């Protein structure tokens, strides 16, 4: 399954010169609030000496922080389909984390902070071209010059580390299982690292990401989402609780996505498409995932506030227009 993160957001500018004759207005509760600028500090984290890691522990010991319900990301694609296991997200370390877990957690925090800030200057040193291509979903490696040109066009969307576990290392390379949030989207992936020198310091550079199934928080509601060519259907369309698992199936002949926003009362598709970054300044980003034609995936949402959420598809149809302009727009509600 090809991972697309922000490909539709990046392509929204292609539609700015096109006019929409009829656009639906969204009847929502008007409590969205704009996506906040991430309040983080992007900085390099020097790697610990290799000698400090010792043997990799046989039992994984997660290093975790609470899931922060930030009403706001770049947006990965639906996780591979797997049985949804209601596994609570750890809030405290019950076992002392290994030195390698701690070091990779610090490195991952640095990388996620810099992704939140769209800081190309630092990201060129701590991310590979292949990882950037996966992150931004543009279909191939992204070199330093292209990254510097692209990131100013992208919205700044917060990423937060949840946990790092199952870390292993072999001299100057390492692999770990990372769970993080992109907006309200809970994502689990395998990250591969290489130790490199940046500005005279040894740091961990993330070389590759492979999305893996994400365990749902305990008690999460489940919603069946069907993407067809021309429509998005949620069953049920109303759920209760802050954690929701979307089981998404694309029955169409084209790739589709779900971009989830909270928007002010009365905002229409035209206003969303007119936003230079693909997300209006007074809208709140929740999640975004894409699913190829004929495939399925799972999106785990966490920390949702009660209210109405707008769901649309900004990927282009066979005429080049965003699917949302042709009716791929809906809403779902989260109750108290």
C-alpha positions as a printed NumPy array, in Angstrom:
array([[  0.   ,   0.   ,   0.   ],
       [  1.555,   3.281,  -1.131],
       [  1.635,   5.898,   1.589],
       [  0.443,   9.375,   0.681],
       [  0.724,  12.011,   3.347],
       [  0.062,  15.51 ,   2.088],
       [ -0.194,  14.963,  -1.658],
       [ -3.708,  16.357,  -1.983],
       [ -2.914,  19.383,   0.171],
       [  0.116,  20.084,  -1.994],
       [ -1.968,  19.863,  -5.15 ],
       [ -4.815,  22.101,  -4.016],
       [ -3.121,  25.111,  -5.588],
       [ -3.753,  23.57 ,  -9.   ],
       [ -7.465,  24.174,  -8.496],
       [ -7.264,  27.782,  -7.338],
       [ -7.811,  29.221, -10.806],
       [-10.908,  27.05 , -11.391],
       [-14.319,  28.281, -10.313],
       [-16.991,  26.109,  -8.699],
       [-20.543,  26.905,  -9.802],
       [-22.32 ,  25.086,  -6.948],
       [-20.762,  24.262,  -3.589],
       [-22.48 ,  22.868,  -0.499],
       [-22.284,  24.72 ,   2.804],
       [-21.486,  22.808,   5.979],
       [-23.858,  23.154,   8.913],
       [-21.54 ,  22.743,  11.888],
       [-21.392,  24.014,  15.408],
       [-18.87 ,  26.741,  14.657],
       [-16.471,  25.7  ,  17.407],
       [-13.593,  24.691,  15.206],
       [-10.933,  27.273,  15.944],
       [ -8.008,  27.593,  13.595],
       [ -5.244,  25.034,  13.408],
       [ -2.688,  26.468,  15.846],
       [  0.904,  27.095,  14.912],
       [  2.904,  24.352,  16.644],
       [  4.541,  25.617,  19.829],
       [  7.716,  23.554,  19.579],
       [ 11.4  ,  24.175,  19.093],
       [ 13.135,  22.359,  16.271],
       [ 16.7  ,  21.444,  17.225],
       [ 19.267,  18.727,  16.644],
       [ 19.577,  16.018,  19.3  ],
       [ 23.134,  14.644,  19.543],
       [ 23.112,  10.842,  19.621],
       [ 24.413,   9.031,  22.689],
       [ 27.662,   7.062,  22.307],
       [ 27.144,   3.62 ,  20.785],
       [ 28.93 ,   2.093,  23.764],
       [ 26.157,   3.309,  26.081],
       [ 23.512,   1.079,  24.513],
       [ 24.922,  -2.337,  25.401],
       [ 22.809,  -5.332,  24.427],
       [ 19.348,  -4.693,  23.067],
       [ 16.816,  -5.961,  25.65 ],
       [ 14.836,  -9.04 ,  24.671],
       [ 11.589,  -7.525,  25.968],
       [ 10.353,  -4.255,  24.516],
       [  9.919,  -1.508,  27.084],
       [  7.846,   1.366,  25.707],
       [  8.874,   4.899,  26.486],
       [  5.642,   6.812,  26.309],
       [  4.013,  10.143,  26.874],
       [  0.277,  10.802,  27.09 ],
       [ -1.62 ,  11.26 ,  23.844],
       [ -2.221,  14.997,  23.61 ],
       [ -5.627,  15.869,  22.2  ],
       [ -4.382,  18.622,  19.933],
       [ -7.251,  19.709,  17.655],
       [ -5.123,  19.891,  14.686],
       [ -1.454,  17.099,  10.549],
       [  0.387,  16.199,   7.714],
       [ -1.515,  13.21 ,   7.064],
       [ -0.665,   9.667,   6.397],
       [ -2.594,   7.166,   4.61 ],
       [ -4.787,   4.524,   6.126],
       [ -2.907,   1.892,   8.107],
       [ -2.903,  -1.675,   6.792],
       [ -6.049,  -3.597,   7.608],
       [ -5.765,  -5.711,  10.727],
       [ -8.013,  -6.777,  13.596],
       [ -8.549,  -3.777,  15.864],
       [ -7.121,  -4.647,  19.254],
       [ -8.257,  -2.444,  22.103],
       [ -4.902,  -1.793,  23.689],
       [ -4.668,   1.212,  26.013],
       [ -1.961,   3.732,  25.196],
       [  0.628,   3.642,  27.954],
       [  0.781,   6.818,  30.011],
       [  3.679,   5.913,  32.266],
       [  6.786,   3.815,  31.929],
       [  6.213,   0.717,  34.041],
       [  9.655,  -0.675,  33.211],
       [ 12.883,   1.259,  32.893],
       [ 13.351,   1.976,  29.191],
       [ 16.582,   0.89 ,  27.563],
       [ 19.242,   3.507,  26.736],
       [ 18.589,   2.892,  23.03 ],
       [ 14.831,   3.437,  23.466],
       [ 15.539,   6.704,  25.266],
       [ 18.019,   7.922,  22.666],
       [ 15.77 ,   7.088,  19.713],
       [ 12.807,   8.671,  21.511],
       [ 14.801,  11.889,  21.846],
       [ 15.829,  11.7  ,  18.189],
       [ 12.233,  11.039,  17.101],
       [ 10.989,  13.971,  19.18 ],
       [ 13.503,  16.228,  17.443],
       [ 12.416,  14.989,  14.01 ],
       [  8.697,  15.355,  14.772],
       [  9.245,  18.86 ,  16.171],
       [ 11.048,  19.884,  12.987],
       [  8.287,  18.321,  10.867],
       [  5.764,  20.35 ,  12.872],
       [  7.676,  23.537,  12.078],
       [  8.356,  22.619,   8.418],
       [ 11.986,  23.43 ,   9.211],
       [ 13.808,  22.45 ,   6.026],
       [ 17.204,  23.635,   7.295],
       [ 17.296,  21.043,  10.085],
       [ 15.258,  18.336,   8.349],
       [ 17.772,  18.069,   5.512],
       [ 20.278,  16.709,   8.032],
       [ 18.058,  14.376,  10.074],
       [ 15.772,  12.912,   7.381],
       [ 16.641,  11.068,   4.18 ],
       [ 15.263,  11.923,   0.744],
       [ 13.269,   8.672,   0.786],
       [ 11.686,   9.438,   4.17 ],
       [ 10.691,  12.92 ,   2.973],
       [  9.026,  11.408,  -0.075],
       [  7.018,   9.08 ,   2.165],
       [  6.12 ,  11.902,   4.558],
       [  4.944,  14.327,   1.875],
       [  3.491,  11.655,  -0.386],
       [  4.899,  12.986,  -3.634],
       [  5.852,   9.637,  -5.142],
       [  9.632,   9.604,  -4.828],
       [ 12.709,  10.914,  -3.005],
       [ 12.786,  14.637,  -2.223],
       [ 16.213,  16.274,  -2.343],
       [ 17.314,  19.169,  -0.147],
       [ 16.531,  21.886,  -2.699],
       [ 13.05 ,  20.564,  -3.424],
       [ 12.306,  20.218,   0.298],
       [ 13.266,  23.851,   0.881],
       [ 10.936,  24.897,  -1.942],
       [  7.998,  22.699,  -0.89 ],
       [  7.742,  23.223,   2.863],
       [  6.844,  26.945,   2.739],
       [  3.783,  25.916,   0.701],
       [  2.628,  23.393,   3.32 ],
       [  0.568,  24.063,   6.451],
       [  2.375,  23.655,   9.772],
       [  0.694,  20.701,  11.433],
       [  1.686,  19.365,  14.871],
       [  3.222,  15.932,  15.368],
       [  3.588,  14.513,  18.883],
       [  5.487,  11.449,  20.057],
       [  3.46 ,   8.816,  21.916],
       [  5.929,   5.932,  22.311],
       [  9.108,   4.25 ,  21.092],
       [  9.616,   0.515,  21.613],
       [ 11.195,  -2.658,  20.196],
       [ 14.402,  -0.757,  19.456],
       [ 17.393,  -2.638,  18.047],
       [ 20.764,  -1.406,  16.827],
       [ 23.739,  -2.638,  14.847],
       [ 26.626,  -0.25 ,  15.273],
       [ 25.64 ,   2.882,  13.328],
       [ 22.115,   1.796,  12.338],
       [ 18.968,   1.257,  14.392],
       [ 15.304,   0.35 ,  14.014],
       [ 12.388,   1.136,  16.301],
       [  8.602,   0.98 ,  16.428],
       [  7.245,   4.476,  16.87 ],
       [  3.74 ,   5.652,  17.65 ],
       [  2.916,   9.306,  17.161],
       [  0.002,  11.606,  16.483],
       [ -0.439,  13.683,  13.346],
       [ -3.205,  16.015,  14.418],
       [ -5.712,  13.598,  15.958],
       [ -4.54 ,  10.665,  13.823],
       [ -2.742,   7.971,  15.841],
       [ -0.035,   6.36 ,  13.694],
       [  2.311,   3.435,  14.308],
       [  5.305,   2.801,  12.076],
       [  8.746,   1.266,  11.901],
       [ 11.507,   3.846,  11.555],
       [ 14.999,   2.953,  10.318],
       [ 17.864,   5.183,  11.466],
       [ 21.501,   5.779,  10.529],
       [ 24.041,   7.702,  12.6  ],
       [ 25.4  ,  10.66 ,  10.615],
       [ 27.381,  13.804,  11.367],
       [ 25.538,  17.119,  11.166],
       [ 27.236,  20.377,  12.126],
       [ 29.979,  18.419,  13.856],
       [ 27.646,  16.286,  16.   ],
       [ 26.593,  12.674,  15.559],
       [ 22.81 ,  12.411,  15.222],
       [ 20.256,   9.789,  14.247],
       [ 18.878,  10.361,  10.731],
       [ 15.584,   8.633,   9.887],
       [ 15.991,   6.867,   6.552],
       [ 12.692,   5.033,   6.058],
       [  9.197,   4.673,   7.484],
       [  6.888,   1.676,   7.15 ],
       [  3.351,   2.15 ,   8.441],
       [  2.077,  -0.806,  10.505],
       [ -1.325,  -1.509,  12.115],
       [ -2.143,   0.805,  15.023],
       [ -3.714,  -0.59 ,  18.193],
       [ -6.897,   1.281,  19.067],
       [ -7.311,   2.911,  22.485],
       [ -9.557,   0.932,  24.806],
       [-13.258,   1.578,  24.251],
       [-12.847,   3.215,  20.837],
       [-15.969,   3.425,  18.667],
       [-15.859,   1.831,  15.196],
       [-17.21 ,   3.438,  12.02 ],
       [-17.428,   1.865,   8.555],
       [-16.387,   4.365,   5.877],
       [-17.043,   3.72 ,   2.191],
       [-15.3  ,   5.785,  -0.479],
       [-16.971,   5.528,  -3.885],
       [-16.343,   7.588,  -6.997],
       [-18.475,  10.584,  -6.056],
       [-19.469,   9.882,  -2.449],
       [-18.256,   9.315,   1.12 ],
       [-20.458,   7.327,   3.516],
       [-20.049,   6.96 ,   7.305],
       [-21.966,   4.205,   9.155],
       [-22.855,   5.166,  11.794],
       [-22.586,   8.915,  11.217],
       [-22.731,   9.676,  14.956],
       [-20.502,   8.176,  17.655],
       [-19.765,   8.767,  21.32 ],
       [-16.337,   9.138,  22.884],
       [-13.046,  10.77 ,  22.005],
       [-11.47 ,   7.721,  20.31 ],
       [-12.772,   6.449,  16.966],
       [-11.566,   3.749,  14.56 ],
       [-12.451,   4.358,  10.906],
       [-12.506,   1.182,   8.812],
       [-12.157,   2.658,   5.329],
       [-12.903,   0.852,   2.054],
       [-12.424,   2.399,  -1.389],
       [-14.935,   0.768,  -3.748],
       [-14.184,   3.196,  -6.565],
       [-11.952,   2.982,  -9.607],
       [ -9.85 ,   5.965,  -8.508],
       [ -7.699,   6.576,  -5.408],
       [ -9.569,   8.518,  -2.736],
       [ -8.872,  10.114,   0.623],
       [-10.567,  11.328,   3.747],
       [ -9.484,  14.786,   4.875],
       [-11.135,  15.541,   8.214],
       [-11.536,  19.144,   9.38 ],
       [-13.558,  21.18 ,  11.835],
       [-14.724,  24.275,  10.019],
       [-16.685,  27.398,  10.985],
       [-20.428,  27.409,  10.432],
       [-21.295,  27.948,   6.766],
       [-17.833,  27.376,   5.288],
       [-18.141,  25.737,   1.864],
       [-15.941,  23.661,  -0.417],
       [-14.939,  26.691,  -2.455],
       [-13.425,  28.354,   0.608],
       [-11.468,  25.22 ,   1.464],
       [-10.163,  24.852,  -2.095],
       [ -9.188,  28.518,  -2.152],
       [ -6.909,  28.135,   0.875],
       [ -3.278,  28.385,  -0.327],
       [ -2.177,  25.443,   1.841],
       [ -5.36 ,  23.388,   1.427],
       [ -6.489,  24.119,   4.993],
       [ -8.3  ,  27.425,   5.671],
       [ -6.78 ,  29.563,   8.396],
       [ -9.926,  29.321,  10.525],
       [-10.358,  25.557,  10.113],
       [ -8.874,  22.878,  12.363],
       [ -7.018,  19.931,  10.85 ],
       [ -7.938,  16.531,  12.327],
       [ -6.581,  13.838,   9.995],
       [ -5.98 ,  12.887,   6.376],
       [ -5.497,   9.441,   4.86 ],
       [ -5.744,   8.076,   1.343],
       [ -6.706,   4.615,   0.096],
       [ -5.944,   3.247,  -3.398],
       [ -8.771,   1.998,  -5.598],
       [-10.186,  -1.327,  -4.433],
       [ -8.255,  -1.363,  -1.155],
       [ -9.036,  -0.893,   2.527],
       [ -7.307,   0.619,   5.52 ],
       [ -7.777,   1.717,   9.113],
       [ -7.543,   5.206,  10.582],
       [ -7.389,   5.554,  14.377],
       [ -8.501,   8.938,  15.708],
       [ -7.851,  10.015,  19.275],
       [ -8.696,  13.002,  21.448],
       [-11.76 ,  14.088,  19.45 ],
       [-13.929,  16.753,  21.037],
       [-17.73 ,  16.596,  20.803],
       [-19.029,  18.288,  17.678],
       [-19.439,  17.981,  13.928],
       [-16.541,  17.1  ,  11.641],
       [-16.338,  17.738,   7.898],
       [-14.886,  15.002,   5.688],
       [-13.863,  15.578,   2.079],
       [-11.633,  14.266,  -0.698],
       [ -9.248,  16.76 ,  -2.301],
       [ -7.537,  14.261,  -4.6  ],
       [ -8.189,  15.046,  -8.298],
       [-10.83 ,  13.209, -10.321],
       [-10.289,  12.121, -13.927],
       [-10.888,  15.705, -15.096],
       [ -8.287,  17.138, -12.734],
       [-10.804,  18.732, -10.374],
       [-10.774,  17.899,  -6.644],
       [-13.259,  15.125,  -5.865],
       [-14.826,  17.375,  -3.227],
       [-16.048,  19.691,  -5.985],
       [-18.028,  16.78 ,  -7.403],
       [-19.762,  15.858,  -4.17 ],
       [-17.238,  13.872,  -2.128],
       [-18.089,  15.764,   1.06 ],
       [-19.879,  14.597,   4.199],
       [-19.961,  15.104,   7.966],
       [-19.944,  12.939,  11.062],
       [-20.678,  13.799,  14.671],
       [-19.023,  12.991,  17.978],
       [-21.374,  13.115,  20.952],
       [-20.63 ,  13.733,  24.612]])
